[in-house]
Amino acid sequence: MRRGCQTVLSNTPDSVEWKVLERDEILRKDPWFAVHCEQVRLPNGRIVPDYHQIEMPHTTVSLVIDDAGRLMTLRQYKHGARSVCITLPGGAMDVGESALDGARRELREETGYEAEEWELAAEHFNHGSYGCGKETIFIARRPSRVCEPASDDLEDTRVVWMTGNEVRTSIESRYEIKINGVLSALLLYLFFRDSRPA
């Protein structure tokens, strides 16, 4: 469906605005993703007739840190990477759910853990050009196991607690971390661990 609009793609005061003139929905596979083709006008007046955007759900990631400073990581098979990967608790938010409520729910469902203290660490888009959904990362402290996991994920999940040195070694190995979002979250963990110890 084609419709005219004047959406401004700008979230920061110093950014240069692009205006969306038209937007076609090419494909929709709810609730997983939709693809749009936009006609945009650049600040210099140039019209780009086919700038694509990928709409994906807002997701959360939790950096769960225990009293010893270790990080909860998960081992799951990820079909996009075609291998078992180091991942972190998190997933797509339910409709009407806040990012924090989604993070708490995902942690409990995937691992059976809850955490007493939560702090917003970062929020970013997964791709600077195509969008591909927003991701909110939280730091969760003082975790405790409260129940058995009750996730409907397709992957089998194993919880592995890692020290800061083990996380650093995994990053430096250049082959254990296969997902960009996980890499950025692990780097945030090291930053918070080194600058503000638990």
trRosetta pair geometry for C-beta under 8 A, 3 or more apart (Angstrom, degrees):
i j d omega theta_ij theta_ji phi_ij phi_ji
1 24 7.3 169 68 -137 32 57
1 25 6.0 17 33 24 76 107
2 22 5.8 -2 -164 -170 96 114
2 23 7.4 158 -140 71 52 41
2 24 5.4 -19 -88 -88 78 84
3 22 7.1 159 74 -145 33 68
3 23 6.4 -24 56 54 79 87
4 21 6.8 -37 -142 172 75 59
4 22 6.0 -40 -100 -93 52 74
5 20 5.6 -2 87 101 104 103
5 21 7.4 151 60 -173 59 14
5 22 7.4 130 24 -103 78 27
5 23 6.2 -8 24 2 126 115
6 19 6.1 -26 -156 -161 63 111
6 20 7.4 154 -149 66 13 70
6 21 7.8 23 -95 -105 53 46
7 19 7.2 144 73 -157 49 56
7 20 4.2 2 55 38 102 120
7 23 7.9 32 15 -42 133 136
8 17 5.1 -34 -157 -151 100 121
8 18 7.8 139 -156 70 52 45
8 19 6.3 -28 -99 -101 61 70
9 17 6.8 137 57 -156 61 63
9 18 4.7 -16 48 62 118 95
9 19 7.7 -163 8 -85 86 22
9 20 6.6 94 -36 -34 105 99
9 40 7.6 -21 4 -132 136 131
10 15 4.8 179 -141 86 91 122
10 16 7.7 -138 -102 93 117 17
10 17 4.7 -53 -44 -100 135 82
10 18 7.7 154 -51 27 86 62
11 15 6.9 50 47 8 53 151
12 15 4.6 100 63 -21 89 107
16 43 4.9 -62 173 -35 115 146
17 43 6.6 109 62 -78 61 97
18 40 4.9 12 169 -180 113 126
18 41 6.9 163 -164 75 65 47
18 42 5.9 -25 -115 -105 91 51
18 43 7.3 -81 -82 -35 57 74
19 40 6.5 152 78 -157 43 70
19 41 4.7 -10 59 52 99 99
20 23 5.9 21 170 -57 124 107
20 38 5.1 -61 -136 -164 102 126
20 39 7.3 105 -164 71 59 53
20 40 5.5 -38 -99 -99 53 81
21 38 7.8 124 43 176 62 80
21 39 4.6 -58 65 100 103 100
21 40 6.6 171 5 -104 86 23
21 41 5.8 79 -41 -23 116 100
21 47 7.3 -20 9 -137 150 105
22 38 6.9 163 86 -155 53 53
22 39 4.2 30 45 31 94 115
23 36 5.4 -5 -171 -178 95 127
23 37 7.5 157 -155 80 47 45
23 38 5.0 -11 -104 -105 76 81
23 39 7.6 -127 -61 22 43 70
24 36 6.4 153 79 -160 47 70
24 37 4.6 -9 58 57 104 93
24 38 7.7 -164 24 -74 67 36
25 28 6.0 -1 176 -42 123 108
25 34 6.3 -37 -147 179 102 117
25 35 7.6 114 -163 80 57 51
25 36 5.5 -40 -101 -101 52 81
26 35 4.6 -49 63 99 110 100
26 36 6.4 171 5 -108 88 23
26 37 5.6 77 -45 -16 118 99
26 52 7.9 -27 5 -130 144 102
27 33 7.9 21 108 110 101 89
27 34 6.5 -178 96 -152 59 53
27 35 4.5 28 47 36 96 106
28 33 7.9 -154 -142 107 43 47
28 34 4.2 0 -109 -112 75 101
28 35 7.8 -143 -66 25 47 61
29 32 5.0 -26 107 55 100 106
29 33 5.7 16 56 56 98 70
29 34 7.1 -178 26 -78 57 56
30 34 7.6 13 -67 -59 68 102
31 57 6.3 41 150 -63 98 124
31 92 7.4 136 124 150 119 158
32 56 7.2 -26 163 -132 50 80
32 57 7.5 -67 -135 -14 27 105
33 54 6.1 -14 -167 -177 117 93
33 55 6.4 147 -161 80 59 59
33 56 5.0 -18 -104 -92 88 79
34 54 7.5 160 80 -159 45 48
34 55 4.3 -6 57 55 94 114
35 52 6.5 -13 -171 -166 95 107
35 53 7.4 157 -156 83 49 50
35 54 5.6 -17 -104 -106 72 70
35 55 7.5 -152 -70 19 25 79
36 52 6.9 153 83 -155 50 57
36 53 4.7 -11 61 60 101 98
36 54 7.9 -169 23 -77 72 26
36 55 6.7 54 -8 -20 108 108
37 50 5.4 -29 -163 -143 112 69
37 51 7.3 129 -163 63 57 37
37 52 5.6 -31 -102 -97 64 71
37 53 7.9 -180 -84 20 20 74
38 50 8.0 115 62 -152 43 21
38 51 4.9 -41 70 72 92 90
38 52 7.4 162 17 -96 79 19
38 53 5.9 41 -13 -8 119 114
39 47 6.5 3 -180 -176 96 99
39 48 7.0 178 -153 89 50 54
39 49 5.1 -12 -114 -135 94 48
39 50 7.5 0 -88 -54 65 36
39 51 7.5 133 -106 22 17 91
40 47 7.4 164 86 -153 39 54
40 48 5.0 -4 58 55 88 101
40 51 4.9 -16 7 23 121 144
41 45 6.8 -26 -172 -149 100 30
41 46 7.3 157 -155 82 56 41
41 47 5.5 -27 -99 -99 72 70
41 48 7.9 -175 -83 19 24 72
42 45 7.0 -29 74 41 77 21
42 46 4.5 2 39 59 119 92
42 47 7.7 -147 10 -73 80 23
42 48 6.7 72 -34 -15 102 105
48 51 4.9 60 115 -43 125 108
52 130 6.3 -7 105 -121 87 95
53 130 6.0 157 -132 -162 39 56
53 131 5.1 39 -160 6 89 131
54 127 7.3 39 48 46 116 139
54 130 4.7 24 14 161 102 110
54 131 5.7 -172 59 66 63 95
54 132 4.9 23 84 -82 116 65
54 133 7.9 -54 113 -18 89 75
55 131 6.7 -8 -86 108 46 140
55 133 7.4 88 -178 -67 38 71
56 59 7.9 -22 130 -22 106 107
56 126 7.2 -21 57 29 137 141
56 131 7.5 165 18 120 87 93
56 132 5.3 12 12 -173 130 47
56 133 3.3 -67 82 -43 99 116
57 92 3.9 32 109 -140 146 116
57 93 6.6 -169 169 40 108 70
57 133 5.8 15 69 -123 33 131
58 92 7.1 105 73 -150 45 68
58 93 5.1 -15 87 22 95 122
58 99 7.0 -88 147 -92 122 93
58 102 7.9 138 109 31 97 172
58 133 6.2 -174 -86 -165 34 92
58 134 4.9 -9 -120 64 85 95
58 135 7.6 176 -164 -82 58 32
58 136 7.1 26 175 -7 100 104
59 90 6.1 80 165 153 97 109
59 91 6.1 -92 -145 164 98 20
59 92 5.2 -53 -95 -88 82 49
59 93 6.9 -163 -103 -15 29 78
59 102 8.0 -147 -155 139 35 140
59 133 6.2 50 -1 150 97 133
59 134 7.5 178 30 90 63 49
59 135 5.1 -17 72 -110 92 78
59 136 7.5 -174 96 26 45 69
60 90 4.7 -144 100 -146 63 100
60 91 6.9 -9 51 49 78 39
60 93 6.4 84 -18 -62 104 92
60 99 5.4 144 -87 -168 115 79
60 102 4.8 151 -6 104 137 107
60 103 4.0 -122 155 -77 148 83
60 106 6.2 175 73 20 112 144
60 135 7.2 150 -101 -161 21 64
60 136 5.1 -28 -110 70 75 90
60 137 7.5 150 -165 -89 60 31
60 138 6.7 4 -171 0 109 107
61 88 5.1 57 -164 94 99 127
61 89 7.3 128 -158 83 51 52
61 90 3.9 -54 -101 -52 45 163
61 103 7.6 -22 62 -118 15 105
61 135 6.2 24 -7 179 108 110
61 136 7.4 179 26 88 69 43
61 137 4.7 -19 69 -109 101 78
61 138 7.3 174 87 25 51 66
61 181 6.7 -176 -57 156 149 110
61 182 7.8 -170 -139 -97 144 54
61 185 5.0 -95 133 -96 146 150
62 72 7.9 -2 109 69 99 118
62 88 6.5 -168 62 156 55 105
62 89 4.5 -26 51 81 110 104
62 90 5.6 170 2 -66 74 90
62 103 5.0 128 -68 -170 106 105
62 106 7.1 174 -9 85 120 109
62 107 5.2 -10 30 -75 166 115
62 115 7.6 176 -174 2 133 144
62 137 7.7 170 -85 -158 23 58
62 138 5.2 -19 -113 68 69 97
62 139 7.9 124 -163 -117 63 15
62 140 5.0 4 -170 -3 111 126
63 71 6.4 -48 -165 -137 81 108
63 88 6.8 -28 -85 -157 54 142
63 121 6.5 39 18 -24 128 160
63 137 6.6 42 -17 177 103 100
63 138 6.9 -159 27 97 76 47
63 139 4.8 -30 71 -108 108 63
63 140 6.7 162 77 21 49 72
63 185 6.1 -169 -68 176 103 100
63 188 6.6 -127 -54 98 153 107
63 189 4.8 -172 -148 -87 133 99
63 192 7.4 117 115 42 154 144
64 71 6.9 114 71 -160 57 57
64 72 3.9 -8 74 27 114 124
64 88 8.0 163 8 -164 88 93
64 89 6.2 37 -17 23 124 130
64 107 6.6 127 -70 -134 132 126
64 111 7.9 -115 11 56 168 167
64 113 6.6 72 -156 110 157 148
64 115 6.0 -147 -130 -67 95 135
64 140 4.6 -22 -104 72 69 110
64 141 8.0 168 -155 -79 51 28
64 143 5.1 45 -175 -58 112 146
65 69 6.3 -15 -173 -145 108 34
65 70 7.0 158 -151 76 61 36
65 71 5.8 -28 -96 -95 73 62
65 72 7.7 -128 -68 0 29 81
65 139 6.5 -8 4 -168 118 93
65 140 7.1 156 19 78 69 53
65 141 5.4 -23 68 -101 94 73
65 143 7.7 149 64 -9 29 110
65 189 7.3 163 -74 -145 113 101
65 193 7.5 -176 -124 -86 142 96
65 198 5.4 -163 133 -70 127 140
66 69 7.2 -48 72 19 67 17
66 70 5.0 -2 39 55 108 89
66 72 7.4 101 -34 -46 95 90
66 143 5.9 -72 -91 41 74 102
66 161 6.7 -7 1 -140 134 131
66 198 7.9 115 95 123 31 171
67 142 7.0 51 -66 -100 88 60
67 198 6.7 -160 -142 129 34 131
68 163 8.0 -62 128 -106 108 85
69 163 7.3 45 100 -142 94 69
69 164 6.4 -33 142 -30 114 108
69 193 6.0 96 -167 -140 107 109
69 197 6.5 -36 -100 -157 125 88
69 198 5.1 -173 -89 27 72 118
70 161 4.4 44 144 173 136 104
70 162 6.1 156 -165 72 89 30
70 163 5.5 -53 -106 -85 86 50
70 164 8.0 -123 -107 -29 45 62
71 161 7.0 154 74 -156 36 60
71 162 5.2 -27 62 63 90 88
71 163 7.9 137 16 -118 81 5
71 164 7.5 98 -12 -78 108 55
71 167 5.9 45 33 -65 139 135
71 186 7.7 115 137 -126 168 75
71 189 5.3 27 -96 -166 144 151
72 88 7.5 102 99 -142 78 74
72 89 6.6 10 110 -14 122 114
72 111 6.9 29 174 -128 142 164
72 113 7.2 -119 -107 31 167 166
72 143 6.8 3 -34 23 138 172
72 159 6.1 -32 -159 -158 98 102
72 160 7.9 129 -160 72 50 40
72 161 6.0 -34 -97 -100 54 71
73 86 5.3 -18 178 -163 133 95
73 87 7.0 135 -173 69 78 35
73 88 6.2 -58 -125 -89 62 66
73 159 7.6 137 78 -159 42 52
73 160 5.1 -32 73 72 92 89
73 161 7.4 149 22 -105 76 19
73 162 5.2 21 1 -3 124 120
73 167 7.8 163 -50 -96 134 94
74 86 7.4 129 70 -163 49 47
74 87 4.7 -37 71 73 101 87
74 88 6.4 160 15 -99 98 14
74 89 6.5 117 -30 -60 126 60
74 110 7.0 -47 -91 158 151 126
74 111 7.5 -119 -84 -77 113 108
74 157 5.2 -31 -162 -158 119 100
74 158 6.8 135 -161 68 63 45
74 159 6.1 -36 -101 -99 69 51
74 160 7.2 147 -108 22 17 82
75 84 5.8 21 178 175 92 110
75 85 7.5 172 -147 80 54 33
75 86 6.6 -31 -96 -98 65 50
75 87 7.5 146 -101 23 16 83
75 157 7.2 140 67 -158 53 48
75 158 4.4 -16 52 59 104 101
75 160 5.8 56 -25 -9 104 124
76 84 6.8 -179 99 -148 20 69
76 85 6.3 -26 68 56 70 79
76 87 5.1 -26 30 19 112 134
76 153 7.5 -51 -139 147 140 143
76 155 4.0 59 -166 146 107 147
76 156 7.0 176 -126 77 70 46
76 157 5.3 -16 -83 -101 102 72
76 158 7.8 179 -63 23 57 68
77 83 7.1 -131 -138 138 69 20
77 84 5.1 -47 -85 -89 63 66
77 85 7.5 103 -132 8 20 78
77 155 5.1 -170 53 -130 73 104
77 156 7.1 47 9 39 101 79
78 81 4.5 45 88 28 110 105
78 82 7.8 -43 92 -6 66 21
78 83 7.0 -6 52 65 80 53
78 84 7.7 115 9 -129 72 22
78 85 4.7 -14 8 12 122 129
78 87 7.0 130 -55 -61 125 129
78 155 7.0 -14 -74 -84 52 147
78 178 7.2 -179 59 88 134 124
78 179 6.8 -18 105 -62 177 125
79 82 6.7 30 -166 -80 40 50
81 85 5.4 68 66 -58 156 131
81 178 4.4 86 -142 132 144 137
81 179 6.5 -85 -54 -63 136 86
83 178 6.5 124 65 -31 118 171
85 177 7.7 70 -165 -143 94 35
85 178 4.8 -103 -118 43 117 115
85 179 5.9 75 171 -17 151 109
85 182 7.3 169 154 5 118 167
86 160 7.9 -80 -124 60 90 129
86 170 6.3 38 -19 180 167 148
86 176 5.9 39 -7 152 126 93
86 177 5.9 -53 57 -98 119 66
86 178 7.8 133 36 16 74 80
86 182 6.3 149 103 165 82 146
87 179 6.7 32 -102 29 82 148
87 182 5.7 -101 -123 -96 50 135
88 182 5.9 162 -4 -124 101 87
88 185 5.7 -91 5 108 160 151
88 186 7.9 -165 -53 -60 128 79
89 103 7.9 90 119 -165 102 72
89 106 5.8 145 166 124 88 98
89 107 4.7 64 154 -104 149 68
89 110 5.1 173 -131 70 91 140
89 111 5.8 -60 -93 -16 129 126
89 113 7.9 -102 -75 55 162 115
90 103 6.6 -22 -113 -122 82 74
90 106 5.3 63 -133 123 24 154
90 107 7.9 12 -68 -62 49 71
91 102 7.6 -132 77 170 71 102
91 106 4.6 173 29 -122 97 131
91 110 7.4 153 -19 -51 123 129
91 153 7.7 -130 -90 -83 144 110
92 102 7.6 -90 132 -164 31 133
93 97 4.7 -158 -178 78 96 111
93 98 7.7 -120 -148 102 136 15
93 99 6.4 -74 -80 -102 140 50
93 101 7.9 82 -142 79 103 84
93 102 3.7 -67 -110 -92 85 155
94 97 4.2 79 61 -15 82 133
94 102 6.6 -178 14 -102 72 97
94 105 7.5 -18 -4 75 115 165
97 101 5.0 -130 -170 89 90 117
97 102 4.8 108 128 -63 126 93
97 105 7.4 -53 -160 8 147 144
98 101 4.5 90 55 10 85 103
98 102 6.8 -149 91 -7 43 87
99 102 5.6 -57 -149 38 30 113
99 103 6.3 32 154 -22 65 105
99 123 7.8 -45 -131 -104 170 117
99 136 4.1 1 -163 63 142 161
99 138 7.7 159 138 -46 102 115
100 103 5.7 -51 -146 33 32 111
100 104 6.4 31 155 -16 64 105
100 118 6.1 105 -146 138 108 153
100 120 7.9 -73 -77 -73 102 91
100 138 6.8 107 -113 -85 70 148
101 104 5.8 -54 -148 38 32 111
101 105 6.2 32 154 -19 65 108
102 105 5.7 -55 -145 38 30 111
102 106 6.1 28 159 -18 66 108
103 106 6.0 -55 -144 38 27 108
103 107 6.4 30 157 -21 63 107
103 118 7.3 130 94 -142 134 132
103 136 7.3 -97 -55 98 121 105
103 138 4.9 59 -168 19 168 141
103 140 7.4 -174 147 -57 120 125
104 107 5.9 -56 -149 34 28 111
104 108 6.5 22 157 -13 63 108
104 114 7.1 29 -159 -135 91 83
104 115 7.7 -128 -115 40 80 86
104 118 7.4 -60 -69 -76 99 149
105 108 6.0 -62 -151 39 30 107
105 109 6.0 23 157 -16 68 112
106 109 5.8 -57 -139 41 30 108
106 110 5.8 14 168 -9 68 115
107 110 6.4 -64 -137 44 20 99
107 111 5.9 -40 -177 37 59 113
107 113 5.6 -72 160 79 99 88
107 114 6.9 117 108 -105 119 39
107 115 6.8 -42 144 -5 164 102
107 140 6.7 18 -94 3 161 176
108 111 7.3 -85 -125 58 12 72
108 112 6.7 36 -163 -122 53 19
108 113 6.8 -130 -97 68 48 40
108 114 5.9 19 -85 -74 99 80
108 146 7.2 -35 -129 59 98 117
108 147 7.0 37 -169 49 93 115
108 150 7.8 -10 133 37 82 97
109 149 6.5 57 157 -163 37 75
109 150 5.4 -80 -140 72 67 72
109 151 4.5 103 147 -84 91 74
109 152 7.9 -43 178 4 126 67
110 149 5.8 -25 158 -141 19 118
110 151 4.7 50 -96 -66 52 140
110 153 6.8 43 -111 -14 91 136
110 157 5.9 -96 -172 151 89 176
111 145 7.9 -106 141 -113 88 82
111 149 5.7 -10 -100 -89 5 109
111 157 7.4 -102 -81 130 67 137
111 159 5.6 86 -134 -81 106 129
112 145 5.4 27 117 -154 103 84
112 146 6.4 -164 167 56 72 58
112 147 4.8 -140 -147 81 90 57
112 148 5.3 -60 -97 -158 134 10
112 149 4.6 -88 -37 -56 91 58
112 150 7.7 101 -82 -9 78 73
113 143 4.8 10 -180 -174 127 114
113 144 6.6 156 -148 80 80 26
113 145 5.5 -52 -92 -95 73 53
113 146 6.8 110 -135 10 26 84
114 143 6.9 166 88 -147 33 67
114 144 6.3 -18 61 60 78 76
114 146 5.1 15 4 -5 109 137
115 118 6.4 113 97 -68 115 81
115 140 3.5 118 56 173 171 107
115 141 6.2 112 -174 57 117 25
115 142 6.0 116 -163 73 72 64
115 143 4.5 -38 -92 -89 85 72
115 144 7.8 144 -96 13 40 63
116 141 7.0 -54 63 94 80 69
116 142 4.0 -34 36 92 111 127
116 143 7.9 -151 2 -76 73 29
116 144 7.8 43 -32 2 97 104
117 140 7.0 147 83 -159 57 47
117 141 4.2 -18 67 60 113 98
117 142 5.4 80 9 22 98 111
118 138 5.5 -14 -164 -178 95 129
118 139 7.3 150 -156 81 45 53
118 140 5.4 -10 -102 -104 74 74
118 141 7.9 -164 -70 22 31 71
119 138 6.6 142 72 -164 42 75
119 139 4.5 -14 61 58 100 101
119 140 7.9 -170 24 -72 69 35
119 141 7.6 28 1 -5 107 106
120 123 7.3 -20 -173 -37 112 101
120 136 7.2 -52 -139 -175 94 103
120 137 7.9 99 -166 83 56 55
120 138 6.0 -50 -104 -107 41 74
121 137 4.5 -61 69 108 111 97
121 138 6.0 155 3 -126 95 17
121 139 5.0 102 -58 -27 116 91
121 188 5.4 91 161 169 133 139
121 192 6.9 -69 -125 -53 118 141
122 136 7.5 -180 94 -152 50 45
122 137 4.6 13 54 46 87 115
122 184 7.8 -111 92 145 157 112
122 188 6.0 -116 -6 -106 132 149
123 134 6.6 13 -179 177 92 108
123 135 7.2 -180 -148 90 52 48
123 136 4.7 -8 -106 -107 91 75
123 137 7.2 -160 -73 19 44 71
124 134 7.2 178 98 -152 25 70
124 135 6.0 -15 64 59 71 89
124 184 7.6 -73 49 142 147 157
125 128 6.7 124 86 -89 118 40
125 131 5.8 -82 -164 -147 128 46
125 132 6.9 110 172 58 86 75
125 133 7.2 154 -149 92 68 34
125 134 5.6 -49 -95 -99 62 65
125 135 7.6 128 -125 14 15 79
126 131 7.5 40 51 140 83 38
126 132 4.0 -90 78 100 115 109
126 133 5.3 26 3 67 125 80
126 134 7.5 -146 -17 -95 82 18
126 135 5.9 87 -66 -17 88 114
126 180 7.8 116 -161 86 82 121
126 181 6.5 -35 -121 -72 96 115
127 130 4.4 -3 104 53 137 89
127 131 6.1 0 66 50 92 19
127 132 4.1 70 10 14 111 125
135 181 5.9 -156 -119 -139 175 126
137 184 7.9 -133 -53 113 154 98
137 185 5.3 -170 -126 -113 136 98
137 188 6.2 88 131 66 152 167
139 189 7.9 146 -108 -105 99 68
139 192 6.1 -141 -93 162 148 173
140 143 6.3 67 127 -71 106 100
141 198 6.1 169 -129 -134 123 113
147 150 7.3 -20 125 -19 122 109
149 157 6.9 -145 -178 68 171 126
151 157 6.8 39 50 6 149 141
153 157 6.6 61 71 -37 143 118
162 166 4.2 -132 -165 92 93 124
162 167 5.1 115 127 -57 127 81
162 170 7.3 -27 -156 -12 153 137
163 166 4.7 98 51 5 75 102
163 167 7.1 -136 96 -4 41 85
164 167 5.6 -52 -149 35 34 112
164 168 6.3 34 153 -19 66 106
164 189 7.7 -162 -113 133 81 100
164 190 6.2 117 -153 -114 98 76
164 193 5.1 -178 -99 137 129 159
164 194 7.7 133 -159 -57 147 81
165 168 5.6 -53 -146 38 32 113
165 169 6.3 35 153 -20 65 105
166 169 5.6 -51 -145 36 32 112
166 170 6.4 36 154 -21 64 103
167 170 5.7 -55 -151 34 31 112
167 171 6.6 29 152 -17 65 104
167 186 5.5 -170 -172 -164 114 108
167 189 6.4 -90 -178 94 167 130
167 190 6.3 -161 107 -66 128 100
168 171 5.8 -55 -151 36 32 110
168 172 6.2 25 154 -14 67 111
168 190 6.4 100 -77 -107 90 136
169 172 5.7 -59 -142 43 31 108
169 173 6.3 43 155 -36 64 101
170 173 5.8 -46 -151 18 30 117
170 176 4.3 -95 -159 85 86 143
170 177 5.9 100 143 -41 98 98
170 186 7.5 -97 85 -163 117 157
171 174 7.9 36 159 -64 40 46
171 176 7.8 -81 -60 63 24 106
171 177 5.9 10 -105 -5 57 143
171 183 6.9 114 -123 -140 98 84
171 186 6.1 -178 -70 118 117 135
171 187 7.3 107 -117 -72 152 80
171 190 8.0 -58 -6 -32 154 146
173 176 4.9 52 74 -4 132 106
173 177 7.9 129 62 3 94 83
175 178 7.8 15 -178 -72 46 87
177 182 5.9 -158 -156 102 97 111
177 183 4.9 110 151 -83 136 89
177 186 6.7 -101 -112 17 144 154
178 182 7.7 29 58 49 50 134
179 182 4.2 71 77 9 103 112
179 183 6.9 -175 89 -14 52 84
180 183 5.5 -55 -150 33 34 114
180 184 6.5 28 157 -16 68 103
181 184 5.9 -53 -147 36 33 107
181 185 6.4 29 155 -16 65 108
182 185 5.7 -58 -147 40 32 110
182 186 6.2 33 154 -21 67 106
183 186 5.8 -56 -147 36 28 110
183 187 6.5 28 155 -17 63 105
184 187 5.7 -54 -150 36 33 112
184 188 6.6 38 149 -21 64 103
185 188 5.4 -50 -152 33 36 115
185 189 6.6 43 148 -24 65 99
186 189 5.4 -45 -151 29 37 117
186 190 6.7 35 151 -16 65 100
187 190 5.7 -50 -150 36 36 110
187 191 6.4 40 149 -22 65 104
188 191 5.5 -53 -148 35 34 114
188 192 6.3 26 158 -12 68 105
189 192 6.1 -60 -146 41 28 103
189 193 6.0 28 156 -21 65 112
190 193 5.6 -55 -140 39 29 113
190 194 6.0 20 163 -13 65 111
191 194 6.2 -64 -145 41 23 102
191 195 5.9 -5 167 3 64 118
192 195 6.3 -66 -129 50 25 94
192 196 5.6 -44 -167 53 67 97
193 196 7.8 -65 -98 64 8 55
193 197 6.4 39 -169 -107 52 61
193 198 7.5 -25 -121 -18 71 88
194 197 7.8 17 -121 -66 10 78
